[in-house]
Amino acid sequence: MRVEIVHVGGRYFERVYAHLSGVAPGEVDAYQVPRSLPPVLDDAAEYLPAELGAGEAIIAINIHPELLLEIPNMVRGGSVRALIAPIEDPNWIKPGLERQVTQACARAEMESAFPKPFCSLEPSTPALVEFCEQFGVGSPKLRLRVEGGRVAAADVVRGSPCGLTHFVAGKLVGLPADESLAEQAGQLHHGYPCLASMAMDPALGDTIMHKSLFLLRDAVAEALREAKVAAGEE
């Protein structure tokens, strides 16, 4: 599956691009669009790259609302099967815009997803399932091996598109395989660091960064439980 990223630059885009490109070299293209645009655009398509639409999935990162809404119209009838617009900050995509883009994608016979944060993606439609399987991304899932009371190996089955899950997994090896492991993972989450916003999100009743943290800690705790069962320690 070929993926196109439409973005305005910045550290978060750089991480996502680096991680996805590392997983599937040559399968990820990136197009930068202007960050500062007027609130209302006469022709949104003018600011989108003419080449857009050659892939099967588009990831739109923090782009102007009218550009996001224009993408389904611009690429409809082509090879694009899904539009993914992650929300790492409450201001990136408001609920009303999400509804409009969802409807535009449906009219273009495209799947759509607005994971908040990106590492919470739980696909349930064919193209999104294929994307997550090919790139190994989505809600974190790890596989641990425990030997002698310590983590001997940590593999990422599915993880954050920004690479944070892989970073944490690598640091877990050698640590005590006890109830402190999930907390250690949480500290590593802050050390990478996670780039999701710490602004309160009204829909979550919490911050998006905290949601990312809880997903990771829960994944580590579950992987440890499964590893101990496999090792006959529970």
N, C-alpha and C positions, 0 to 999 in steps of 0.2 A: 504494500500500500504506500503510495507516494503522498507525502504531507506537505502542505504549504503553510507557513506561518506569516501572518500579517501583523505588524507590530509598530511601535513608536520608539523602539530602542530601549535601553535601560538594562539593569543588572538581571532582573527576573527573566526577560526575554533571552538574554545571553545564556543563562543557566539552562533554560528549557531547550534552546537550540543546540547547545553543546551536548546535553545528555541524549536527546533523541537522535542527533546525528551520530553520536558514538555508538548507539545501539544499531542503527541502520544506516551506515555510510552511503551517501549518494541518494538517499530517499527523502531528504528534507530540504526544501527550498525556503528562503526567507525574503520577505519584501517589507521594507520600511516605508511607512507613510508619515505625513507631518503630524507632530504632536499638537501644535498650536493652530487651531482652525476656528473660524467664526462659529457661533452656536448654530446658525442656520446656513446650509450650503445650497447654492443654486443648482449645482450638479455634483452629487457625491461621487459618481463614477469617475469624475475627472481626477480625483485624488487616489484612486485605487490603481494598482499596476495592471497594465493591459494584459500581461501574461497570466494573471490570476485565473485559476480554473483548470489548470492542467493536471492537478492531483486528484486524489479521491477523498481527501479530508483537508479541511482548512481549520487552522487554529488562529483565532483572532485575540490578540493580547492588548487590552486597554486602548482600543482605537476609538475614534470619534463615533458617537451613537449613530449618526447618519451613514457613516461608512459601514458600520456593522450591519445596519438594516439594508443597505444596498447590496451586500455580498450575495445573498440568495437570488436576487433578481439578475445580477450580473452573470452568475455562473450557471443559472438554471438551464437544463437541457444538455449539459456537458457531462464530464466524468465525475464531478464532485458528488459524493454521497453523504457527507456529514460536515456540519459546522460545529466546532467546539469553541466556546467563548468562556474561558475560566474567569472566576471572580476572586481575586486576591485582595480586593479592597471594596468596601461597601459602595464606593462612588464609581466603580468601574461600570457596572451595569445595574440600573434601577429595575425594579419589578415590572414597570410598565414597558420598558424597552425589551426586557426579556420576553414578555408576552408577544410583542410585535414581531420580534425576530423569529420566535417559535412558529408563529403563523405564516410568516414569509417563507420559512424553510419548508413548512408543510405544503404550501402552494407550489413550491419548486420540487416537491417530492424528495426532500433531503431530510436526513436525521439531524437533530440538534441536541446540544447539551450545554449546560451552564454550571459546571461543577464549582462549588464554593467550599473550600479551595480546590485547585486542580487535582490534588491528591485524594479527593473524595469521590472521584469519578467512578460510578457503578453502572456500566453500560448494560442496556437491555435490548438494544437494537443491533442488527447485523453489522453495519459498518463500524459502529463504535466498539462492538465486541472484537472485531478484526483489528482495529487500531490498538486496543489495549493488549491484545494477545501478541501482536507483532512487536510492539515496543515495550512490553512488560510493564505497563503503567496502569494506575488506578488506585483504588483504596488499598493501603499497604497490607501485604501479606509476606511473612518471612518464614523460612525454614531453618531451625537451629539444630545443631548436634551438640550434645552435652557429654563430656568425658571428664571424669575425676572432679566433678562438681563445678566445672568451668565450661564456658562456651568454646567449643572446639572449632565450630564452623557456623557461619551465618550467611545464608543465601537469600536473595530477594526474588520472590516469585512474582510479585507485583509491587510497584512502588511509585514514588512521586516523580512526575515528569521533570522536575528541576534537579533530580539526582540526590536529594536529601536522604531518602531511604537507603540508598546504596552507601552513602557516606557513613550513616549511623551503623549499618550492618557491619561494615569493615571495622569499626571501632569497638563493636561488642565482643569480638573474638578475644578470648583470654580473660574476660571478666567473670566474676563469680555468678554461677547460674542459680541465683536465689531471688527472693522477692524484691531486691534492690535493682534488678536489671532493667525493669520498665522505667524506674526513676532515672537511672543512668542514661537511658535512651532519651528521656525528656531533656536532660542537660545537654546532650549532644545535639538535639534538635535546636536548642538555642545557640549552640556553638557554631553551627554550620555557617550562618544562621538561616532559619526560615525567613522568607521575605514577605510572608502574608501580613496583612495589616493588623495592628493592635487597636484600631478604632472599633468602637462598639457597633455591631451589626444588629439592627432592630429585628430582622427576621430570625437570626440565630439566638438572640438574647445573650450573646457573648461575642468575642472577637474571632475573626477568621483564623488568626494564628493559633488561638487556643484550640479551635476545632482540629487544625492540622496536628497539633501536639497530642490531643487525646486519641486521634486515629492511630498515630505512631505508637504511643504507649500501649494502647489496647492490642495492637498487632504484635508487639514484642511479648507482652504477657501471654497471649494466646499461643504464640510460637514456642515459648518456653514450656508452657503446660504440655503441648503436644510432644515436645522433645523429651520431657521427663517421662511421659507415658511410654514413648518408644524405647527409652532406655531402661524401663522397668522400675523407675524411681517413684512412680505414683500408682 
